[in-house]
Amino acid sequence: MIKITEKPIDVQKVIETASSLNAGAVNVFVGTVRNNAHGKNVVWLEYEAYETMAVGEIRKIIDDASHRWPLLGWAVSHRIGTLKPGEVAVAVAVSTPHRRESFDACEYIMDTLKEKVPIWKKEVFEDGEEWISARPEVAVNS
């Protein structure tokens, strides 16, 4: 399951989709909106995505992870739209035969998603706002 949605993420559904009876481990990462960034209070975040491309890039990440680790199941769901502190922004789940590979695969998927997938966020503070690049290191060098 790869889902880009404006609706709240059903974390239990993400877990169920990734689960396998052959797995000894299911690892889940749930990213939430925090109430502060850069020493400022966050009022809300706005996520935007190039959805077709985002789904394709996530698929590539999953394919790569499947070649590195023995994934038995997986699911990725990312919110777009306006989210307030405490809301779930992203959920990634994987199942594997053993826990170490489950931790490693989940971390790789989440880290690579943040680095490569065209999903952008705007942090809205009490005194302004700031777009956060999908790949800040590229934006700085451009």
ZALUMDREN-656532 format. One record per residue: residue number from 1; residue in one letter; x, y, z of N, C-alpha, C in turn. Coordinates in nm, 2 decimals, always signed. Layout:
<pts>
<pt num="NUM" residuo="a" n_east="X" n_north="Y" n_up="Z" ca_east="X" ca_north="Y" ca_up="Z" c_east="X" c_north="Y" c_up="Z"/>
...
</pts>
This chain:
<pts>
<pt num="1" residuo="m" n_east="+0.09" n_north="-0.12" n_up="+0.00" ca_east="+0.00" ca_north="+0.00" ca_up="+0.00" c_east="+0.09" c_north="+0.12" c_up="+0.00"/>
<pt num="2" residuo="i" n_east="+0.06" n_north="+0.21" n_up="-0.09" ca_east="+0.12" ca_north="+0.34" ca_up="-0.10" c_east="+0.01" c_north="+0.44" c_up="-0.10"/>
<pt num="3" residuo="k" n_east="+0.00" n_north="+0.53" n_up="+0.00" ca_east="-0.12" ca_north="+0.62" ca_up="+0.00" c_east="-0.07" c_north="+0.76" c_up="+0.03"/>
<pt num="4" residuo="i" n_east="-0.11" n_north="+0.85" n_up="-0.05" ca_east="-0.10" ca_north="+1.00" ca_up="-0.03" c_east="-0.24" c_north="+1.05" c_up="-0.01"/>
<pt num="5" residuo="t" n_east="-0.27" n_north="+1.11" n_up="+0.11" ca_east="-0.40" ca_north="+1.13" ca_up="+0.14" c_east="-0.42" c_north="+1.26" c_up="+0.22"/>
<pt num="6" residuo="e" n_east="-0.54" n_north="+1.33" n_up="+0.21" ca_east="-0.57" ca_north="+1.44" ca_up="+0.29" c_east="-0.64" c_north="+1.40" c_up="+0.42"/>
<pt num="7" residuo="k" n_east="-0.68" n_north="+1.27" n_up="+0.42" ca_east="-0.75" ca_north="+1.22" ca_up="+0.54" c_east="-0.66" c_north="+1.17" c_up="+0.65"/>
<pt num="8" residuo="p" n_east="-0.70" n_north="+1.17" n_up="+0.77" ca_east="-0.61" ca_north="+1.12" ca_up="+0.88" c_east="-0.56" c_north="+0.98" c_up="+0.85"/>
<pt num="9" residuo="i" n_east="-0.44" n_north="+0.95" n_up="+0.88" ca_east="-0.38" ca_north="+0.82" ca_up="+0.85" c_east="-0.43" c_north="+0.72" c_up="+0.96"/>
<pt num="10" residuo="d" n_east="-0.48" n_north="+0.61" n_up="+0.91" ca_east="-0.52" ca_north="+0.49" ca_up="+1.00" c_east="-0.40" c_north="+0.41" c_up="+1.02"/>
<pt num="11" residuo="v" n_east="-0.33" n_north="+0.43" n_up="+1.13" ca_east="-0.20" ca_north="+0.36" ca_up="+1.16" c_east="-0.22" c_north="+0.21" c_up="+1.17"/>
<pt num="12" residuo="q" n_east="-0.34" n_north="+0.17" n_up="+1.23" ca_east="-0.36" ca_north="+0.03" ca_up="+1.25" c_east="-0.38" c_north="-0.04" c_up="+1.11"/>
<pt num="13" residuo="k" n_east="-0.44" n_north="+0.03" n_up="+1.01" ca_east="-0.45" ca_north="-0.02" ca_up="+0.88" c_east="-0.31" c_north="-0.03" c_up="+0.81"/>
<pt num="14" residuo="v" n_east="-0.23" n_north="+0.06" n_up="+0.83" ca_east="-0.09" ca_north="+0.05" ca_up="+0.78" c_east="-0.02" c_north="-0.07" c_up="+0.84"/>
<pt num="15" residuo="i" n_east="-0.03" n_north="-0.09" n_up="+0.97" ca_east="+0.03" ca_north="-0.21" ca_up="+1.03" c_east="-0.03" c_north="-0.34" c_up="+0.98"/>
<pt num="16" residuo="e" n_east="-0.16" n_north="-0.34" n_up="+0.97" ca_east="-0.23" ca_north="-0.47" ca_up="+0.92" c_east="-0.19" c_north="-0.50" c_up="+0.77"/>
<pt num="17" residuo="t" n_east="-0.17" n_north="-0.39" n_up="+0.69" ca_east="-0.14" ca_north="-0.41" ca_up="+0.55" c_east="+0.01" c_north="-0.47" c_up="+0.54"/>
<pt num="18" residuo="a" n_east="+0.10" n_north="-0.42" n_up="+0.63" ca_east="+0.24" ca_north="-0.46" ca_up="+0.62" c_east="+0.26" c_north="-0.60" c_up="+0.69"/>
<pt num="19" residuo="s" n_east="+0.17" n_north="-0.64" n_up="+0.77" ca_east="+0.19" ca_north="-0.76" ca_up="+0.85" c_east="+0.18" c_north="-0.89" c_up="+0.77"/>
<pt num="20" residuo="s" n_east="+0.26" n_north="-0.99" n_up="+0.82" ca_east="+0.26" ca_north="-1.12" ca_up="+0.75" c_east="+0.27" c_north="-1.23" c_up="+0.86"/>
<pt num="21" residuo="l" n_east="+0.20" n_north="-1.34" n_up="+0.84" ca_east="+0.21" ca_north="-1.45" ca_up="+0.94" c_east="+0.35" c_north="-1.51" c_up="+0.93"/>
<pt num="22" residuo="n" n_east="+0.42" n_north="-1.49" n_up="+0.83" ca_east="+0.56" ca_north="-1.55" ca_up="+0.82" c_east="+0.66" c_north="-1.46" c_up="+0.89"/>
<pt num="23" residuo="a" n_east="+0.62" n_north="-1.34" n_up="+0.93" ca_east="+0.71" ca_north="-1.24" ca_up="+0.99" c_east="+0.74" c_north="-1.27" c_up="+1.14"/>
<pt num="24" residuo="g" n_east="+0.86" n_north="-1.25" n_up="+1.18" ca_east="+0.89" ca_north="-1.24" ca_up="+1.32" c_east="+0.90" c_north="-1.10" c_up="+1.38"/>
<pt num="25" residuo="a" n_east="+0.88" n_north="-1.00" n_up="+1.29" ca_east="+0.89" ca_north="-0.86" ca_up="+1.33" c_east="+0.81" c_north="-0.78" c_up="+1.23"/>
<pt num="26" residuo="v" n_east="+0.74" n_north="-0.68" n_up="+1.29" ca_east="+0.68" ca_north="-0.57" ca_up="+1.22" c_east="+0.73" c_north="-0.45" c_up="+1.28"/>
<pt num="27" residuo="n" n_east="+0.79" n_north="-0.36" n_up="+1.20" ca_east="+0.84" ca_north="-0.24" ca_up="+1.25" c_east="+0.76" c_north="-0.12" c_up="+1.20"/>
<pt num="28" residuo="v" n_east="+0.73" n_north="-0.03" n_up="+1.28" ca_east="+0.64" ca_north="+0.08" ca_up="+1.24" c_east="+0.71" c_north="+0.22" c_up="+1.28"/>
<pt num="29" residuo="f" n_east="+0.71" n_north="+0.31" n_up="+1.19" ca_east="+0.75" ca_north="+0.45" ca_up="+1.22" c_east="+0.63" c_north="+0.53" c_up="+1.20"/>
<pt num="30" residuo="v" n_east="+0.60" n_north="+0.61" n_up="+1.30" ca_east="+0.49" ca_north="+0.71" ca_up="+1.29" c_east="+0.54" c_north="+0.85" c_up="+1.31"/>
<pt num="31" residuo="g" n_east="+0.54" n_north="+0.93" n_up="+1.21" ca_east="+0.59" ca_north="+1.07" ca_up="+1.22" c_east="+0.47" c_north="+1.16" c_up="+1.25"/>
<pt num="32" residuo="t" n_east="+0.49" n_north="+1.24" n_up="+1.36" ca_east="+0.39" ca_north="+1.33" ca_up="+1.40" c_east="+0.43" c_north="+1.48" c_up="+1.39"/>
<pt num="33" residuo="v" n_east="+0.34" n_north="+1.57" n_up="+1.38" ca_east="+0.37" ca_north="+1.71" ca_up="+1.38" c_east="+0.40" c_north="+1.76" c_up="+1.52"/>
<pt num="34" residuo="r" n_east="+0.52" n_north="+1.82" n_up="+1.53" ca_east="+0.56" ca_north="+1.87" ca_up="+1.66" c_east="+0.51" c_north="+2.02" c_up="+1.67"/>
<pt num="35" residuo="n" n_east="+0.51" n_north="+2.07" n_up="+1.79" ca_east="+0.46" ca_north="+2.20" ca_up="+1.82" c_east="+0.56" c_north="+2.31" c_up="+1.81"/>
<pt num="36" residuo="n" n_east="+0.69" n_north="+2.27" n_up="+1.78" ca_east="+0.79" ca_north="+2.37" ca_up="+1.77" c_east="+0.90" c_north="+2.33" c_up="+1.67"/>
<pt num="37" residuo="a" n_east="+0.96" n_north="+2.43" n_up="+1.61" ca_east="+1.07" ca_north="+2.41" ca_up="+1.52" c_east="+1.15" c_north="+2.54" c_up="+1.51"/>
<pt num="38" residuo="h" n_east="+1.28" n_north="+2.53" n_up="+1.51" ca_east="+1.37" ca_north="+2.64" ca_up="+1.50" c_east="+1.35" c_north="+2.74" c_up="+1.61"/>
<pt num="39" residuo="g" n_east="+1.31" n_north="+2.69" n_up="+1.73" ca_east="+1.29" ca_north="+2.78" ca_up="+1.85" c_east="+1.16" c_north="+2.86" c_up="+1.84"/>
<pt num="40" residuo="k" n_east="+1.07" n_north="+2.82" n_up="+1.75" ca_east="+0.94" ca_north="+2.89" ca_up="+1.73" c_east="+0.82" c_north="+2.79" c_up="+1.76"/>
<pt num="41" residuo="n" n_east="+0.71" n_north="+2.85" n_up="+1.80" ca_east="+0.59" ca_north="+2.76" ca_up="+1.81" c_east="+0.53" c_north="+2.74" c_up="+1.67"/>
<pt num="42" residuo="v" n_east="+0.50" n_north="+2.61" n_up="+1.64" ca_east="+0.44" ca_north="+2.58" ca_up="+1.52" c_east="+0.29" c_north="+2.58" c_up="+1.54"/>
<pt num="43" residuo="v" n_east="+0.22" n_north="+2.65" n_up="+1.45" ca_east="+0.07" ca_north="+2.66" ca_up="+1.46" c_east="+0.01" c_north="+2.54" c_up="+1.38"/>
<pt num="44" residuo="w" n_east="+0.07" n_north="+2.52" n_up="+1.26" ca_east="+0.03" ca_north="+2.41" ca_up="+1.17" c_east="+0.13" c_north="+2.39" c_up="+1.07"/>
<pt num="45" residuo="l" n_east="+0.12" n_north="+2.28" n_up="+1.00" ca_east="+0.21" ca_north="+2.25" ca_up="+0.88" c_east="+0.12" c_north="+2.23" c_up="+0.76"/>
<pt num="46" residuo="e" n_east="+0.17" n_north="+2.26" n_up="+0.64" ca_east="+0.10" ca_north="+2.24" ca_up="+0.52" c_east="+0.19" c_north="+2.15" c_up="+0.43"/>
<pt num="47" residuo="y" n_east="+0.14" n_north="+2.03" n_up="+0.39" ca_east="+0.21" ca_north="+1.94" ca_up="+0.31" c_east="+0.15" c_north="+1.95" c_up="+0.17"/>
<pt num="48" residuo="e" n_east="+0.24" n_north="+1.95" n_up="+0.07" ca_east="+0.20" ca_north="+1.94" ca_up="-0.07" c_east="+0.28" c_north="+1.83" c_up="-0.14"/>
<pt num="49" residuo="a" n_east="+0.23" n_north="+1.77" n_up="-0.24" ca_east="+0.30" ca_north="+1.66" ca_up="-0.31" c_east="+0.27" c_north="+1.67" c_up="-0.45"/>
<pt num="50" residuo="y" n_east="+0.36" n_north="+1.62" n_up="-0.53" ca_east="+0.34" ca_north="+1.59" ca_up="-0.67" c_east="+0.30" c_north="+1.44" c_up="-0.66"/>
<pt num="51" residuo="e" n_east="+0.17" n_north="+1.41" n_up="-0.65" ca_east="+0.13" ca_north="+1.28" ca_up="-0.61" c_east="+0.17" c_north="+1.17" c_up="-0.70"/>
<pt num="52" residuo="t" n_east="+0.15" n_north="+1.18" n_up="-0.83" ca_east="+0.19" ca_north="+1.07" ca_up="-0.92" c_east="+0.34" c_north="+1.04" c_up="-0.91"/>
<pt num="53" residuo="m" n_east="+0.42" n_north="+1.14" n_up="-0.90" ca_east="+0.56" ca_north="+1.12" ca_up="-0.89" c_east="+0.60" c_north="+1.07" c_up="-0.75"/>
<pt num="54" residuo="a" n_east="+0.53" n_north="+1.12" n_up="-0.65" ca_east="+0.56" ca_north="+1.07" ca_up="-0.51" c_east="+0.53" c_north="+0.92" c_up="-0.50"/>
<pt num="55" residuo="v" n_east="+0.42" n_north="+0.87" n_up="-0.56" ca_east="+0.39" ca_north="+0.73" ca_up="-0.55" c_east="+0.50" c_north="+0.65" c_up="-0.62"/>
<pt num="56" residuo="g" n_east="+0.54" n_north="+0.70" n_up="-0.74" ca_east="+0.64" ca_north="+0.63" ca_up="-0.82" c_east="+0.77" c_north="+0.62" c_up="-0.74"/>
<pt num="57" residuo="e" n_east="+0.81" n_north="+0.73" n_up="-0.68" ca_east="+0.94" ca_north="+0.73" ca_up="-0.61" c_east="+0.93" c_north="+0.64" c_up="-0.48"/>
<pt num="58" residuo="i" n_east="+0.82" n_north="+0.64" n_up="-0.42" ca_east="+0.80" ca_north="+0.55" ca_up="-0.30" c_east="+0.81" c_north="+0.41" c_up="-0.35"/>
<pt num="59" residuo="r" n_east="+0.75" n_north="+0.38" n_up="-0.46" ca_east="+0.76" ca_north="+0.24" ca_up="-0.52" c_east="+0.90" c_north="+0.20" c_up="-0.54"/>
<pt num="60" residuo="k" n_east="+0.99" n_north="+0.30" n_up="-0.60" ca_east="+1.13" ca_north="+0.27" ca_up="-0.62" c_east="+1.20" c_north="+0.24" c_up="-0.49"/>
<pt num="61" residuo="i" n_east="+1.17" n_north="+0.32" n_up="-0.39" ca_east="+1.23" ca_north="+0.30" ca_up="-0.26" c_east="+1.20" c_north="+0.16" c_up="-0.20"/>
<pt num="62" residuo="i" n_east="+1.07" n_north="+0.12" n_up="-0.21" ca_east="+1.03" ca_north="-0.01" ca_up="-0.16" c_east="+1.10" c_north="-0.12" c_up="-0.24"/>
<pt num="63" residuo="d" n_east="+1.10" n_north="-0.10" n_up="-0.37" ca_east="+1.17" ca_north="-0.20" ca_up="-0.45" c_east="+1.32" c_north="-0.22" c_up="-0.41"/>
<pt num="64" residuo="d" n_east="+1.39" n_north="-0.10" n_up="-0.39" ca_east="+1.52" ca_north="-0.11" ca_up="-0.34" c_east="+1.54" c_north="-0.18" c_up="-0.21"/>
<pt num="65" residuo="a" n_east="+1.45" n_north="-0.14" n_up="-0.11" ca_east="+1.45" ca_north="-0.20" ca_up="+0.02" c_east="+1.42" c_north="-0.35" c_up="+0.01"/>
<pt num="66" residuo="s" n_east="+1.34" n_north="-0.39" n_up="-0.08" ca_east="+1.31" ca_north="-0.53" ca_up="-0.10" c_east="+1.43" c_north="-0.61" c_up="-0.15"/>
<pt num="67" residuo="h" n_east="+1.52" n_north="-0.55" n_up="-0.22" ca_east="+1.65" ca_north="-0.61" ca_up="-0.26" c_east="+1.75" c_north="-0.61" c_up="-0.15"/>
<pt num="68" residuo="r" n_east="+1.74" n_north="-0.52" n_up="-0.05" ca_east="+1.84" ca_north="-0.52" ca_up="+0.06" c_east="+1.79" c_north="-0.61" c_up="+0.17"/>
<pt num="69" residuo="w" n_east="+1.66" n_north="-0.62" n_up="+0.20" ca_east="+1.61" ca_north="-0.69" ca_up="+0.31" c_east="+1.50" c_north="-0.78" c_up="+0.27"/>
<pt num="70" residuo="p" n_east="+1.47" n_north="-0.89" n_up="+0.34" ca_east="+1.36" ca_north="-0.98" ca_up="+0.30" c_east="+1.23" c_north="-0.93" c_up="+0.35"/>
<pt num="71" residuo="l" n_east="+1.18" n_north="-0.83" n_up="+0.28" ca_east="+1.05" ca_north="-0.77" ca_up="+0.32" c_east="+0.94" c_north="-0.88" c_up="+0.29"/>
<pt num="72" residuo="l" n_east="+0.85" n_north="-0.90" n_up="+0.39" ca_east="+0.74" ca_north="-0.99" ca_up="+0.37" c_east="+0.61" c_north="-0.91" c_up="+0.35"/>
<pt num="73" residuo="g" n_east="+0.61" n_north="-0.79" n_up="+0.40" ca_east="+0.50" ca_north="-0.69" ca_up="+0.38" c_east="+0.55" c_north="-0.55" c_up="+0.40"/>
<pt num="74" residuo="w" n_east="+0.47" n_north="-0.46" n_up="+0.35" ca_east="+0.51" ca_north="-0.32" ca_up="+0.37" c_east="+0.39" c_north="-0.23" c_up="+0.35"/>
<pt num="75" residuo="a" n_east="+0.39" n_north="-0.11" n_up="+0.40" ca_east="+0.29" ca_north="-0.01" ca_up="+0.37" c_east="+0.35" c_north="+0.13" c_up="+0.40"/>
<pt num="76" residuo="v" n_east="+0.31" n_north="+0.23" n_up="+0.32" ca_east="+0.35" ca_north="+0.37" ca_up="+0.34" c_east="+0.23" c_north="+0.46" c_up="+0.32"/>
<pt num="77" residuo="s" n_east="+0.21" n_north="+0.55" n_up="+0.42" ca_east="+0.10" ca_north="+0.65" ca_up="+0.40" c_east="+0.15" c_north="+0.78" c_up="+0.45"/>
<pt num="78" residuo="h" n_east="+0.12" n_north="+0.88" n_up="+0.36" ca_east="+0.17" ca_north="+1.02" ca_up="+0.39" c_east="+0.05" c_north="+1.12" c_up="+0.38"/>
<pt num="79" residuo="r" n_east="+0.04" n_north="+1.20" n_up="+0.47" ca_east="-0.07" ca_north="+1.31" ca_up="+0.47" c_east="-0.02" c_north="+1.43" c_up="+0.38"/>
<pt num="80" residuo="i" n_east="-0.12" n_north="+1.49" n_up="+0.32" ca_east="-0.10" ca_north="+1.62" ca_up="+0.26" c_east="-0.21" c_north="+1.71" c_up="+0.31"/>
<pt num="81" residuo="g" n_east="-0.20" n_north="+1.84" n_up="+0.29" ca_east="-0.29" ca_north="+1.93" ca_up="+0.34" c_east="-0.24" c_north="+2.00" c_up="+0.47"/>
<pt num="82" residuo="t" n_east="-0.34" n_north="+2.05" n_up="+0.55" ca_east="-0.30" ca_north="+2.12" ca_up="+0.67" c_east="-0.31" c_north="+2.02" c_up="+0.79"/>
<pt num="83" residuo="l" n_east="-0.20" n_north="+2.02" n_up="+0.87" ca_east="-0.20" ca_north="+1.93" ca_up="+0.99" c_east="-0.16" c_north="+2.01" c_up="+1.11"/>
<pt num="84" residuo="k" n_east="-0.22" n_north="+1.98" n_up="+1.22" ca_east="-0.19" ca_north="+2.05" ca_up="+1.34" c_east="-0.10" c_north="+1.97" c_up="+1.43"/>
<pt num="85" residuo="p" n_east="-0.03" n_north="+2.03" n_up="+1.53" ca_east="+0.06" ca_north="+1.96" ca_up="+1.61" c_east="-0.01" c_north="+1.84" c_up="+1.68"/>
<pt num="86" residuo="g" n_east="+0.06" n_north="+1.72" n_up="+1.68" ca_east="+0.00" ca_north="+1.60" ca_up="+1.73" c_east="-0.06" c_north="+1.51" c_up="+1.63"/>
<pt num="87" residuo="e" n_east="-0.09" n_north="+1.56" n_up="+1.51" ca_east="-0.14" ca_north="+1.48" ca_up="+1.40" c_east="-0.03" c_north="+1.39" c_up="+1.34"/>
<pt num="88" residuo="v" n_east="-0.07" n_north="+1.28" n_up="+1.29" ca_east="+0.02" ca_north="+1.19" ca_up="+1.22" c_east="+0.04" c_north="+1.24" c_up="+1.07"/>
<pt num="89" residuo="a" n_east="+0.17" n_north="+1.26" n_up="+1.04" ca_east="+0.20" ca_north="+1.31" ca_up="+0.90" c_east="+0.24" c_north="+1.19" c_up="+0.81"/>
<pt num="90" residuo="v" n_east="+0.30" n_north="+1.09" n_up="+0.87" ca_east="+0.35" ca_north="+0.98" ca_up="+0.79" c_east="+0.35" c_north="+0.85" c_up="+0.87"/>
<pt num="91" residuo="a" n_east="+0.32" n_north="+0.74" n_up="+0.81" ca_east="+0.34" ca_north="+0.61" ca_up="+0.87" c_east="+0.40" c_north="+0.51" c_up="+0.77"/>
<pt num="92" residuo="v" n_east="+0.51" n_north="+0.44" n_up="+0.82" ca_east="+0.58" ca_north="+0.34" ca_up="+0.74" c_east="+0.58" c_north="+0.22" c_up="+0.82"/>
<pt num="93" residuo="a" n_east="+0.54" n_north="+0.10" n_up="+0.76" ca_east="+0.55" ca_north="-0.03" ca_up="+0.83" c_east="+0.61" c_north="-0.13" c_up="+0.74"/>
<pt num="94" residuo="v" n_east="+0.69" n_north="-0.22" n_up="+0.80" ca_east="+0.75" ca_north="-0.33" ca_up="+0.72" c_east="+0.74" c_north="-0.45" c_up="+0.81"/>
<pt num="95" residuo="s" n_east="+0.73" n_north="-0.57" n_up="+0.75" ca_east="+0.75" ca_north="-0.69" ca_up="+0.82" c_east="+0.86" c_north="-0.77" c_up="+0.76"/>
<pt num="96" residuo="t" n_east="+0.94" n_north="-0.84" n_up="+0.84" ca_east="+1.05" ca_north="-0.92" ca_up="+0.80" c_east="+1.06" c_north="-1.04" c_up="+0.89"/>
<pt num="97" residuo="p" n_east="+1.14" n_north="-1.14" n_up="+0.85" ca_east="+1.15" ca_north="-1.26" ca_up="+0.94" c_east="+1.21" c_north="-1.23" c_up="+1.08"/>
<pt num="98" residuo="h" n_east="+1.30" n_north="-1.13" n_up="+1.08" ca_east="+1.37" ca_north="-1.10" ca_up="+1.21" c_east="+1.37" c_north="-0.95" c_up="+1.24"/>
<pt num="99" residuo="r" n_east="+1.39" n_north="-0.91" n_up="+1.36" ca_east="+1.38" ca_north="-0.77" ca_up="+1.40" c_east="+1.48" c_north="-0.67" c_up="+1.35"/>
<pt num="100" residuo="r" n_east="+1.61" n_north="-0.71" n_up="+1.34" ca_east="+1.72" ca_north="-0.62" ca_up="+1.30" c_east="+1.69" c_north="-0.57" c_up="+1.16"/>
<pt num="101" residuo="e" n_east="+1.65" n_north="-0.67" n_up="+1.07" ca_east="+1.63" ca_north="-0.63" ca_up="+0.93" c_east="+1.50" c_north="-0.54" c_up="+0.92"/>
<pt num="102" residuo="s" n_east="+1.41" n_north="-0.56" n_up="+1.01" ca_east="+1.29" ca_north="-0.48" ca_up="+1.01" c_east="+1.32" c_north="-0.34" c_up="+1.05"/>
<pt num="103" residuo="f" n_east="+1.40" n_north="-0.32" n_up="+1.16" ca_east="+1.44" ca_north="-0.19" ca_up="+1.20" c_east="+1.52" c_north="-0.12" c_up="+1.08"/>
<pt num="104" residuo="d" n_east="+1.61" n_north="-0.19" n_up="+1.03" ca_east="+1.69" ca_north="-0.13" ca_up="+0.92" c_east="+1.61" c_north="-0.09" c_up="+0.80"/>
<pt num="105" residuo="a" n_east="+1.52" n_north="-0.18" n_up="+0.76" ca_east="+1.44" ca_north="-0.15" ca_up="+0.64" c_east="+1.35" c_north="-0.03" c_up="+0.66"/>
<pt num="106" residuo="c" n_east="+1.29" n_north="-0.03" n_up="+0.78" ca_east="+1.19" ca_north="+0.08" ca_up="+0.81" c_east="+1.27" c_north="+0.22" c_up="+0.81"/>
<pt num="107" residuo="e" n_east="+1.38" n_north="+0.22" n_up="+0.87" ca_east="+1.46" ca_north="+0.34" ca_up="+0.88" c_east="+1.51" c_north="+0.38" c_up="+0.74"/>
<pt num="108" residuo="y" n_east="+1.55" n_north="+0.29" n_up="+0.66" ca_east="+1.59" ca_north="+0.32" ca_up="+0.52" c_east="+1.48" c_north="+0.38" c_up="+0.44"/>
<pt num="109" residuo="i" n_east="+1.36" n_north="+0.32" n_up="+0.45" ca_east="+1.25" ca_north="+0.37" ca_up="+0.37" c_east="+1.21" c_north="+0.51" c_up="+0.42"/>
<pt num="110" residuo="m" n_east="+1.21" n_north="+0.53" n_up="+0.55" ca_east="+1.17" ca_north="+0.67" ca_up="+0.59" c_east="+1.27" c_north="+0.77" c_up="+0.56"/>
<pt num="111" residuo="d" n_east="+1.40" n_north="+0.74" n_up="+0.58" ca_east="+1.51" ca_north="+0.84" ca_up="+0.55" c_east="+1.51" c_north="+0.87" c_up="+0.40"/>
<pt num="112" residuo="t" n_east="+1.50" n_north="+0.77" n_up="+0.32" ca_east="+1.50" ca_north="+0.79" ca_up="+0.17" c_east="+1.38" c_north="+0.86" c_up="+0.12"/>
<pt num="113" residuo="l" n_east="+1.26" n_north="+0.83" n_up="+0.18" ca_east="+1.14" ca_north="+0.90" ca_up="+0.15" c_east="+1.16" c_north="+1.05" c_up="+0.17"/>
<pt num="114" residuo="k" n_east="+1.21" n_north="+1.09" n_up="+0.29" ca_east="+1.24" ca_north="+1.23" ca_up="+0.32" c_east="+1.33" c_north="+1.29" c_up="+0.22"/>
<pt num="115" residuo="e" n_east="+1.43" n_north="+1.22" n_up="+0.17" ca_east="+1.53" ca_north="+1.27" ca_up="+0.09" c_east="+1.49" c_north="+1.28" c_up="-0.06"/>
<pt num="116" residuo="k" n_east="+1.41" n_north="+1.19" n_up="-0.11" ca_east="+1.39" ca_north="+1.18" ca_up="-0.25" c_east="+1.24" c_north="+1.21" c_up="-0.30"/>
<pt num="117" residuo="v" n_east="+1.15" n_north="+1.19" n_up="-0.22" ca_east="+1.01" ca_north="+1.20" ca_up="-0.26" c_east="+0.96" c_north="+1.34" c_up="-0.27"/>
<pt num="118" residuo="p" n_east="+0.89" n_north="+1.38" n_up="-0.38" ca_east="+0.85" ca_north="+1.52" ca_up="-0.39" c_east="+0.72" c_north="+1.55" c_up="-0.30"/>
<pt num="119" residuo="i" n_east="+0.75" n_north="+1.56" n_up="-0.18" ca_east="+0.65" ca_north="+1.60" ca_up="-0.08" c_east="+0.72" c_north="+1.72" c_up="+0.00"/>
<pt num="120" residuo="w" n_east="+0.65" n_north="+1.83" n_up="+0.00" ca_east="+0.71" ca_north="+1.95" ca_up="+0.07" c_east="+0.62" c_north="+1.99" c_up="+0.18"/>
<pt num="121" residuo="k" n_east="+0.69" n_north="+2.06" n_up="+0.28" ca_east="+0.60" ca_north="+2.11" ca_up="+0.39" c_east="+0.64" c_north="+2.25" c_up="+0.42"/>
<pt num="122" residuo="k" n_east="+0.53" n_north="+2.32" n_up="+0.46" ca_east="+0.55" ca_north="+2.46" ca_up="+0.50" c_east="+0.52" c_north="+2.46" c_up="+0.65"/>
<pt num="123" residuo="e" n_east="+0.61" n_north="+2.52" n_up="+0.73" ca_east="+0.59" ca_north="+2.53" ca_up="+0.87" c_east="+0.53" c_north="+2.67" c_up="+0.89"/>
<pt num="124" residuo="v" n_east="+0.41" n_north="+2.68" n_up="+0.96" ca_east="+0.35" ca_north="+2.80" ca_up="+0.99" c_east="+0.36" c_north="+2.83" c_up="+1.14"/>
<pt num="125" residuo="f" n_east="+0.43" n_north="+2.94" n_up="+1.17" ca_east="+0.46" ca_north="+2.99" ca_up="+1.30" c_east="+0.36" c_north="+3.10" c_up="+1.34"/>
<pt num="126" residuo="e" n_east="+0.37" n_north="+3.14" n_up="+1.47" ca_east="+0.29" ca_north="+3.25" ca_up="+1.51" c_east="+0.33" c_north="+3.38" c_up="+1.45"/>
<pt num="127" residuo="d" n_east="+0.46" n_north="+3.39" n_up="+1.40" ca_east="+0.51" ca_north="+3.51" ca_up="+1.34" c_east="+0.56" c_north="+3.50" c_up="+1.20"/>
<pt num="128" residuo="g" n_east="+0.51" n_north="+3.40" n_up="+1.13" ca_east="+0.56" ca_north="+3.38" ca_up="+0.99" c_east="+0.55" c_north="+3.24" c_up="+0.94"/>
<pt num="129" residuo="e" n_east="+0.61" n_north="+3.21" n_up="+0.83" ca_east="+0.60" ca_north="+3.07" ca_up="+0.77" c_east="+0.73" c_north="+3.05" c_up="+0.70"/>
<pt num="130" residuo="e" n_east="+0.76" n_north="+2.92" n_up="+0.67" ca_east="+0.88" ca_north="+2.88" ca_up="+0.60" c_east="+0.86" c_north="+2.75" c_up="+0.53"/>
<pt num="131" residuo="w" n_east="+0.89" n_north="+2.75" n_up="+0.40" ca_east="+0.88" ca_north="+2.62" ca_up="+0.32" c_east="+1.01" c_north="+2.54" c_up="+0.35"/>
<pt num="132" residuo="i" n_east="+0.99" n_north="+2.41" n_up="+0.37" ca_east="+1.10" ca_north="+2.32" ca_up="+0.39" c_east="+1.12" c_north="+2.24" c_up="+0.27"/>
<pt num="133" residuo="s" n_east="+1.24" n_north="+2.25" n_up="+0.21" ca_east="+1.26" ca_north="+2.18" ca_up="+0.08" c_east="+1.26" c_north="+2.03" c_up="+0.10"/>
<pt num="134" residuo="a" n_east="+1.22" n_north="+1.95" n_up="+0.00" ca_east="+1.23" ca_north="+1.81" ca_up="+0.01" c_east="+1.37" c_north="+1.76" c_up="+0.02"/>
<pt num="135" residuo="r" n_east="+1.47" n_north="+1.84" n_up="-0.04" ca_east="+1.61" ca_north="+1.80" ca_up="-0.03" c_east="+1.69" c_north="+1.93" c_up="+0.00"/>
<pt num="136" residuo="p" n_east="+1.69" n_north="+1.97" n_up="+0.13" ca_east="+1.76" ca_north="+2.10" ca_up="+0.16" c_east="+1.90" c_north="+2.11" c_up="+0.11"/>
<pt num="137" residuo="e" n_east="+1.98" n_north="+2.00" n_up="+0.11" ca_east="+2.12" ca_north="+2.02" ca_up="+0.06" c_east="+2.13" c_north="+2.05" c_up="-0.08"/>
<pt num="138" residuo="v" n_east="+2.03" n_north="+2.02" n_up="-0.16" ca_east="+2.02" ca_north="+2.05" ca_up="-0.30" c_east="+1.98" c_north="+2.20" c_up="-0.32"/>
<pt num="139" residuo="a" n_east="+1.88" n_north="+2.24" n_up="-0.24" ca_east="+1.83" ca_north="+2.38" ca_up="-0.25" c_east="+1.94" c_north="+2.48" c_up="-0.21"/>
<pt num="140" residuo="v" n_east="+2.03" n_north="+2.44" n_up="-0.11" ca_east="+2.13" ca_north="+2.53" ca_up="-0.07" c_east="+2.24" c_north="+2.55" c_up="-0.18"/>
<pt num="141" residuo="n" n_east="+2.27" n_north="+2.44" n_up="-0.25" ca_east="+2.37" ca_north="+2.44" ca_up="-0.35" c_east="+2.32" c_north="+2.49" c_up="-0.49"/>
<pt num="142" residuo="s" n_east="+2.19" n_north="+2.51" n_up="-0.51" ca_east="+2.14" ca_north="+2.55" ca_up="-0.64" c_east="+2.16" c_north="+2.70" c_up="-0.67"/>
</pts>
